[in-house]
Amino acid sequence: GPQFVWFQNYLDVLFHDERFWNSMRITFTLIVGAVGTEFVLGVGLALLLNRLKRSRSLITSLLLIPVMIAPVVSGMMWFMIYDDKFGPLNYLIETLSFGHVGGTAWLATTGTALPSVMVVDIWQWTPFVILIALAGLQSIPLELYEAAEVDGCGAWQTLWNITLPMLAPVMVVGFLIRFMDAFKLFDIVYLLTRGGPGSSTETISFYTYIRGFKQFSIGYTAALAFIQLVVIIFVSKLFIGYLQRQRGEEVAKP
């Protein structure tokens, strides 16, 4: 029967499980690469959309289509796109290179598997960042831009001194949402690579799934899940503390 082992599972995870630390490294690599790219693209496209007057609503609605697609559907769709024999991606590359480049096994190669997963996440969640950034841009008072124009500020000075600082609190909230979502990324990994090749795309959520539903180590899986919860709470406290400091500085200003 089950035995009570106190904190032994936590000690094994933190000090004896190299696979756990590898999955954490892969997870944070994915977060930095995918979420960072999403925010760069999202803010840039939001700045462009904010300048539009007539077709802004239509273009924004079209950009939101990837967000409305279920992750299972998008995972299967990209699995077919990445197919090394019949996928349209390799066909397009071979067409543009006039047949000099052979088919690449995007999901079966260690060097391309994790970037391929990142591309899917970027494709699906960049519109979410665009929506948040666009809402933040439209909430900035126009009087600030008028005062900057009167003072002779250029476009870059206005961007760095007005737009980005005013947009920062909104983007911090958006980054926190995307961090928590990307930290528990499972469905796309399961559909595209199953954590492979080897363990090159094995995120912490997928590793927890393996220990719980493949190896049936229930106590060990509970310890893994609790450690993930602690990490998410710690990072969330950092961002919430930043927001509170920003609000405190705004209140303290005369």
C-alpha positions as YAML, in Angstrom:
chain: A
units: angstrom
residues:
- id: 1
  name: GLY
  ca: [0.00, 0.00, 0.00]
- id: 2
  name: PRO
  ca: [0.97, 3.68, -0.15]
- id: 3
  name: GLN
  ca: [3.52, 4.91, 2.38]
- id: 4
  name: PHE
  ca: [3.84, 8.38, 3.86]
- id: 5
  name: VAL
  ca: [7.34, 9.61, 2.95]
- id: 6
  name: TRP
  ca: [7.13, 13.19, 4.26]
- id: 7
  name: PHE
  ca: [9.15, 15.48, 1.95]
- id: 8
  name: GLN
  ca: [11.13, 12.79, 0.16]
- id: 9
  name: ASN
  ca: [9.35, 13.36, -3.17]
- id: 10
  name: TYR
  ca: [10.20, 17.06, -3.07]
- id: 11
  name: LEU
  ca: [13.85, 16.30, -2.27]
- id: 12
  name: ASP
  ca: [14.02, 13.78, -5.10]
- id: 13
  name: VAL
  ca: [12.56, 16.28, -7.56]
- id: 14
  name: LEU
  ca: [14.81, 19.17, -6.58]
- id: 15
  name: PHE
  ca: [18.11, 17.38, -5.95]
- id: 16
  name: HIS
  ca: [18.06, 14.08, -7.83]
- id: 17
  name: ASP
  ca: [15.88, 14.52, -10.90]
- id: 18
  name: GLU
  ca: [17.91, 15.82, -13.84]
- id: 19
  name: ARG
  ca: [14.92, 15.34, -16.13]
- id: 20
  name: PHE
  ca: [12.92, 17.81, -14.04]
- id: 21
  name: TRP
  ca: [15.56, 20.51, -14.41]
- id: 22
  name: ASN
  ca: [15.86, 19.80, -18.12]
- id: 23
  name: SER
  ca: [12.11, 20.20, -18.54]
- id: 24
  name: MET
  ca: [12.22, 23.46, -16.56]
- id: 25
  name: ARG
  ca: [15.03, 24.72, -18.81]
- id: 26
  name: ILE
  ca: [13.02, 23.85, -21.90]
- id: 27
  name: THR
  ca: [9.91, 25.50, -20.46]
- id: 28
  name: PHE
  ca: [11.68, 28.79, -19.69]
- id: 29
  name: THR
  ca: [13.43, 28.70, -23.07]
- id: 30
  name: LEU
  ca: [10.02, 28.41, -24.70]
- id: 31
  name: ILE
  ca: [8.63, 31.22, -22.54]
- id: 32
  name: VAL
  ca: [11.50, 33.59, -23.31]
- id: 33
  name: GLY
  ca: [11.53, 32.78, -27.02]
- id: 34
  name: ALA
  ca: [7.81, 32.53, -27.74]
- id: 35
  name: VAL
  ca: [6.29, 35.02, -25.30]
- id: 36
  name: GLY
  ca: [9.09, 37.53, -25.89]
- id: 37
  name: THR
  ca: [8.53, 37.37, -29.65]
- id: 38
  name: GLU
  ca: [4.78, 37.66, -29.18]
- id: 39
  name: PHE
  ca: [5.18, 40.90, -27.24]
- id: 40
  name: VAL
  ca: [7.61, 42.43, -29.72]
- id: 41
  name: LEU
  ca: [5.34, 41.59, -32.66]
- id: 42
  name: GLY
  ca: [2.16, 42.37, -30.73]
- id: 43
  name: VAL
  ca: [3.21, 45.85, -29.62]
- id: 44
  name: GLY
  ca: [4.62, 46.66, -33.06]
- id: 45
  name: LEU
  ca: [1.46, 45.59, -34.89]
- id: 46
  name: ALA
  ca: [-0.71, 47.35, -32.30]
- id: 47
  name: LEU
  ca: [1.17, 50.60, -32.94]
- id: 48
  name: LEU
  ca: [0.48, 50.21, -36.66]
- id: 49
  name: LEU
  ca: [-3.19, 49.37, -36.12]
- id: 50
  name: ASN
  ca: [-3.61, 52.33, -33.79]
- id: 51
  name: ARG
  ca: [-2.75, 54.63, -36.67]
- id: 52
  name: LEU
  ca: [-5.51, 53.23, -38.86]
- id: 53
  name: LYS
  ca: [-8.92, 54.88, -38.86]
- id: 54
  name: ARG
  ca: [-11.29, 53.06, -41.19]
- id: 55
  name: SER
  ca: [-10.25, 49.40, -41.45]
- id: 56
  name: ARG
  ca: [-8.96, 48.94, -37.89]
- id: 57
  name: SER
  ca: [-11.92, 46.88, -36.68]
- id: 58
  name: LEU
  ca: [-11.89, 44.59, -39.71]
- id: 59
  name: ILE
  ca: [-8.14, 43.92, -39.57]
- id: 60
  name: THR
  ca: [-8.26, 43.35, -35.81]
- id: 61
  name: SER
  ca: [-11.08, 40.85, -36.22]
- id: 62
  name: LEU
  ca: [-9.14, 38.96, -38.89]
- id: 63
  name: LEU
  ca: [-6.00, 38.90, -36.74]
- id: 64
  name: LEU
  ca: [-7.96, 37.37, -33.86]
- id: 65
  name: ILE
  ca: [-8.84, 34.22, -35.83]
- id: 66
  name: PRO
  ca: [-5.86, 32.15, -34.51]
- id: 67
  name: VAL
  ca: [-6.91, 32.87, -30.90]
- id: 68
  name: MET
  ca: [-10.43, 31.59, -31.57]
- id: 69
  name: ILE
  ca: [-9.17, 28.27, -32.97]
- id: 70
  name: ALA
  ca: [-9.04, 25.47, -30.41]
- id: 71
  name: PRO
  ca: [-5.46, 24.44, -29.50]
- id: 72
  name: VAL
  ca: [-6.20, 20.84, -30.55]
- id: 73
  name: VAL
  ca: [-7.30, 21.99, -34.00]
- id: 74
  name: SER
  ca: [-4.33, 24.32, -34.44]
- id: 75
  name: GLY
  ca: [-1.96, 21.58, -33.27]
- id: 76
  name: MET
  ca: [-3.28, 19.10, -35.83]
- id: 77
  name: MET
  ca: [-3.19, 21.76, -38.53]
- id: 78
  name: TRP
  ca: [0.44, 22.64, -37.83]
- id: 79
  name: PHE
  ca: [1.33, 18.95, -37.58]
- id: 80
  name: MET
  ca: [0.24, 18.60, -41.20]
- id: 81
  name: ILE
  ca: [2.02, 21.81, -42.18]
- id: 82
  name: TYR
  ca: [5.29, 20.54, -40.70]
- id: 83
  name: ASP
  ca: [5.04, 17.11, -42.37]
- id: 84
  name: ASP
  ca: [8.41, 16.42, -44.01]
- id: 85
  name: LYS
  ca: [6.96, 14.60, -47.04]
- id: 86
  name: PHE
  ca: [3.56, 16.13, -47.76]
- id: 87
  name: GLY
  ca: [3.55, 19.33, -45.72]
- id: 88
  name: PRO
  ca: [3.07, 22.67, -47.51]
- id: 89
  name: LEU
  ca: [5.96, 24.26, -45.60]
- id: 90
  name: ASN
  ca: [8.62, 22.06, -47.17]
- id: 91
  name: TYR
  ca: [6.90, 22.35, -50.53]
- id: 92
  name: LEU
  ca: [7.03, 26.15, -50.30]
- id: 93
  name: ILE
  ca: [10.70, 26.12, -49.28]
- id: 94
  name: GLU
  ca: [11.61, 23.75, -52.11]
- id: 95
  name: THR
  ca: [9.66, 25.89, -54.58]
- id: 96
  name: LEU
  ca: [11.37, 29.11, -53.52]
- id: 97
  name: SER
  ca: [14.80, 27.44, -53.53]
- id: 98
  name: PHE
  ca: [14.18, 25.84, -56.96]
- id: 99
  name: GLY
  ca: [14.39, 22.32, -55.58]
- id: 100
  name: HIS
  ca: [17.89, 22.61, -54.10]
- id: 101
  name: VAL
  ca: [16.73, 22.09, -50.51]
- id: 102
  name: GLY
  ca: [15.36, 18.72, -49.44]
- id: 103
  name: GLY
  ca: [12.47, 18.11, -47.05]
- id: 104
  name: THR
  ca: [13.25, 18.98, -43.44]
- id: 105
  name: ALA
  ca: [11.84, 16.86, -40.61]
- id: 106
  name: TRP
  ca: [10.87, 19.86, -38.52]
- id: 107
  name: LEU
  ca: [9.37, 17.90, -35.63]
- id: 108
  name: ALA
  ca: [11.84, 15.01, -35.68]
- id: 109
  name: THR
  ca: [15.07, 17.00, -35.51]
- id: 110
  name: THR
  ca: [16.49, 18.18, -32.20]
- id: 111
  name: GLY
  ca: [17.51, 21.58, -33.54]
- id: 112
  name: THR
  ca: [14.15, 22.44, -35.10]
- id: 113
  name: ALA
  ca: [11.56, 20.73, -32.87]
- id: 114
  name: LEU
  ca: [11.46, 23.33, -30.08]
- id: 115
  name: PRO
  ca: [11.53, 26.35, -32.47]
- id: 116
  name: SER
  ca: [8.68, 24.71, -34.39]
- id: 117
  name: VAL
  ca: [6.61, 24.52, -31.20]
- id: 118
  name: MET
  ca: [7.47, 28.16, -30.51]
- id: 119
  name: VAL
  ca: [6.23, 29.19, -33.96]
- id: 120
  name: VAL
  ca: [2.84, 27.60, -33.30]
- id: 121
  name: ASP
  ca: [2.53, 29.37, -29.95]
- id: 122
  name: ILE
  ca: [3.59, 32.68, -31.51]
- id: 123
  name: TRP
  ca: [1.08, 32.27, -34.34]
- id: 124
  name: GLN
  ca: [-1.78, 31.53, -31.99]
- id: 125
  name: TRP
  ca: [-1.19, 34.04, -29.19]
- id: 126
  name: THR
  ca: [0.35, 37.11, -30.84]
- id: 127
  name: PRO
  ca: [-3.17, 38.39, -31.67]
- id: 128
  name: PHE
  ca: [-3.99, 38.24, -27.95]
- id: 129
  name: VAL
  ca: [-1.04, 40.54, -27.24]
- id: 130
  name: ILE
  ca: [-2.12, 42.82, -30.09]
- id: 131
  name: LEU
  ca: [-5.58, 43.15, -28.55]
- id: 132
  name: ILE
  ca: [-4.21, 44.03, -25.11]
- id: 133
  name: ALA
  ca: [-1.67, 46.49, -26.51]
- id: 134
  name: LEU
  ca: [-4.26, 48.14, -28.75]
- id: 135
  name: ALA
  ca: [-6.61, 48.60, -25.81]
- id: 136
  name: GLY
  ca: [-3.77, 50.13, -23.80]
- id: 137
  name: LEU
  ca: [-2.83, 52.49, -26.62]
- id: 138
  name: GLN
  ca: [-6.39, 53.74, -27.01]
- id: 139
  name: SER
  ca: [-6.57, 54.48, -23.29]
- id: 140
  name: ILE
  ca: [-3.59, 56.89, -23.39]
- id: 141
  name: PRO
  ca: [-4.85, 60.51, -23.20]
- id: 142
  name: LEU
  ca: [-4.39, 62.42, -26.44]
- id: 143
  name: GLU
  ca: [-3.37, 65.52, -24.45]
- id: 144
  name: LEU
  ca: [0.01, 63.92, -23.76]
- id: 145
  name: TYR
  ca: [0.76, 63.58, -27.46]
- id: 146
  name: GLU
  ca: [-0.43, 67.12, -28.12]
- id: 147
  name: ALA
  ca: [1.85, 68.46, -25.39]
- id: 148
  name: ALA
  ca: [4.78, 66.44, -26.77]
- id: 149
  name: GLU
  ca: [4.15, 67.85, -30.25]
- id: 150
  name: VAL
  ca: [4.08, 71.38, -28.88]
- id: 151
  name: ASP
  ca: [7.40, 70.72, -27.10]
- id: 152
  name: GLY
  ca: [8.92, 69.57, -30.37]
- id: 153
  name: CYS
  ca: [9.35, 65.87, -29.50]
- id: 154
  name: GLY
  ca: [9.99, 63.55, -32.39]
- id: 155
  name: ALA
  ca: [8.33, 60.21, -33.07]
- id: 156
  name: TRP
  ca: [10.99, 58.16, -31.25]
- id: 157
  name: GLN
  ca: [11.04, 60.50, -28.25]
- id: 158
  name: THR
  ca: [7.25, 60.28, -27.99]
- id: 159
  name: LEU
  ca: [7.39, 56.49, -28.24]
- id: 160
  name: TRP
  ca: [10.06, 56.03, -25.55]
- id: 161
  name: ASN
  ca: [8.91, 58.75, -23.15]
- id: 162
  name: ILE
  ca: [5.11, 58.58, -23.43]
- id: 163
  name: THR
  ca: [3.73, 55.55, -25.26]
- id: 164
  name: LEU
  ca: [5.83, 52.74, -23.79]
- id: 165
  name: PRO
  ca: [5.79, 53.99, -20.16]
- id: 166
  name: MET
  ca: [2.02, 54.47, -20.30]
- id: 167
  name: LEU
  ca: [1.61, 51.07, -21.92]
- id: 168
  name: ALA
  ca: [3.85, 49.24, -19.43]
- id: 169
  name: PRO
  ca: [1.24, 48.43, -16.72]
- id: 170
  name: VAL
  ca: [-1.15, 46.93, -19.27]
- id: 171
  name: MET
  ca: [1.61, 44.89, -20.88]
- id: 172
  name: VAL
  ca: [2.80, 43.59, -17.51]
- id: 173
  name: VAL
  ca: [-0.67, 42.17, -16.89]
- id: 174
  name: GLY
  ca: [-0.68, 40.67, -20.38]
- id: 175
  name: PHE
  ca: [2.76, 39.16, -19.87]
- id: 176
  name: LEU
  ca: [1.67, 37.63, -16.58]
- id: 177
  name: ILE
  ca: [-1.31, 35.99, -18.29]
- id: 178
  name: ARG
  ca: [0.85, 34.68, -21.12]
- id: 179
  name: PHE
  ca: [3.55, 33.47, -18.71]
- id: 180
  name: MET
  ca: [1.09, 31.39, -16.74]
- id: 181
  name: ASP
  ca: [-0.43, 29.99, -19.92]
- id: 182
  name: ALA
  ca: [2.92, 29.17, -21.56]
- id: 183
  name: PHE
  ca: [4.31, 27.67, -18.36]
- id: 184
  name: LYS
  ca: [1.62, 24.99, -18.44]
- id: 185
  name: LEU
  ca: [1.81, 24.41, -22.20]
- id: 186
  name: PHE
  ca: [0.82, 20.81, -22.89]
- id: 187
  name: ASP
  ca: [-1.62, 20.36, -25.75]
- id: 188
  name: ILE
  ca: [0.59, 21.69, -28.56]
- id: 189
  name: VAL
  ca: [3.58, 19.65, -27.33]
- id: 190
  name: TYR
  ca: [1.45, 16.52, -27.06]
- id: 191
  name: LEU
  ca: [0.06, 16.89, -30.58]
- id: 192
  name: LEU
  ca: [3.27, 17.91, -32.34]
- id: 193
  name: THR
  ca: [6.20, 16.11, -30.72]
- id: 194
  name: ARG
  ca: [5.09, 14.12, -27.63]
- id: 195
  name: GLY
  ca: [8.11, 15.69, -25.92]
- id: 196
  name: GLY
  ca: [10.57, 14.44, -28.53]
- id: 197
  name: PRO
  ca: [12.83, 13.91, -30.25]
- id: 198
  name: GLY
  ca: [14.38, 12.53, -27.08]
- id: 199
  name: SER
  ca: [13.38, 15.10, -24.49]
- id: 200
  name: SER
  ca: [14.15, 18.22, -26.52]
- id: 201
  name: THR
  ca: [10.58, 19.57, -26.27]
- id: 202
  name: GLU
  ca: [9.57, 18.01, -22.95]
- id: 203
  name: THR
  ca: [8.07, 20.88, -20.99]
- id: 204
  name: ILE
  ca: [7.42, 20.66, -17.28]
- id: 205
  name: SER
  ca: [3.70, 20.06, -17.87]
- id: 206
  name: PHE
  ca: [4.40, 17.22, -20.27]
- id: 207
  name: TYR
  ca: [6.92, 15.70, -17.87]
- id: 208
  name: THR
  ca: [4.31, 15.85, -15.11]
- id: 209
  name: TYR
  ca: [1.88, 14.07, -17.44]
- id: 210
  name: ILE
  ca: [4.44, 11.32, -18.09]
- id: 211
  name: ARG
  ca: [5.13, 10.74, -14.39]
- id: 212
  name: GLY
  ca: [1.45, 10.74, -13.52]
- id: 213
  name: PHE
  ca: [-0.33, 9.03, -16.42]
- id: 214
  name: LYS
  ca: [2.45, 6.92, -17.92]
- id: 215
  name: GLN
  ca: [4.46, 5.85, -14.87]
- id: 216
  name: PHE
  ca: [1.63, 6.27, -12.30]
- id: 217
  name: SER
  ca: [3.89, 7.90, -9.70]
- id: 218
  name: ILE
  ca: [1.04, 9.77, -8.05]
- id: 219
  name: GLY
  ca: [2.96, 11.14, -5.06]
- id: 220
  name: TYR
  ca: [5.87, 12.25, -7.23]
- id: 221
  name: THR
  ca: [3.46, 13.86, -9.68]
- id: 222
  name: ALA
  ca: [1.77, 15.77, -6.86]
- id: 223
  name: ALA
  ca: [5.16, 17.10, -5.78]
- id: 224
  name: LEU
  ca: [5.90, 18.21, -9.37]
- id: 225
  name: ALA
  ca: [2.56, 19.99, -9.63]
- id: 226
  name: PHE
  ca: [3.03, 21.75, -6.29]
- id: 227
  name: ILE
  ca: [6.51, 22.96, -7.29]
- id: 228
  name: GLN
  ca: [5.05, 24.39, -10.50]
- id: 229
  name: LEU
  ca: [2.41, 26.19, -8.44]
- id: 230
  name: VAL
  ca: [5.14, 27.72, -6.24]
- id: 231
  name: VAL
  ca: [7.06, 28.93, -9.31]
- id: 232
  name: ILE
  ca: [3.95, 30.55, -10.81]
- id: 233
  name: ILE
  ca: [3.07, 32.24, -7.51]
- id: 234
  name: PHE
  ca: [6.64, 33.53, -7.13]
- id: 235
  name: VAL
  ca: [6.75, 35.03, -10.62]
- id: 236
  name: SER
  ca: [3.25, 36.45, -10.22]
- id: 237
  name: LYS
  ca: [4.28, 38.16, -6.98]
- id: 238
  name: LEU
  ca: [7.20, 39.78, -8.77]
- id: 239
  name: PHE
  ca: [4.98, 41.27, -11.46]
- id: 240
  name: ILE
  ca: [2.23, 42.29, -9.04]
- id: 241
  name: GLY
  ca: [4.86, 43.97, -6.86]
- id: 242
  name: TYR
  ca: [6.09, 45.88, -9.92]
- id: 243
  name: LEU
  ca: [2.56, 47.09, -10.65]
- id: 244
  name: GLN
  ca: [2.06, 48.18, -7.05]
- id: 245
  name: ARG
  ca: [5.34, 50.12, -7.09]
- id: 246
  name: GLN
  ca: [4.31, 51.81, -10.34]
- id: 247
  name: ARG
  ca: [0.98, 52.86, -8.86]
- id: 248
  name: GLY
  ca: [2.69, 54.07, -5.70]
- id: 249
  name: GLU
  ca: [5.06, 56.24, -7.73]
- id: 250
  name: GLU
  ca: [2.12, 57.70, -9.71]
- id: 251
  name: VAL
  ca: [0.25, 58.55, -6.51]
- id: 252
  name: ALA
  ca: [3.37, 60.12, -4.99]
- id: 253
  name: LYS
  ca: [3.88, 62.42, -7.98]
- id: 254
  name: PRO
  ca: [2.58, 65.97, -7.37]
...
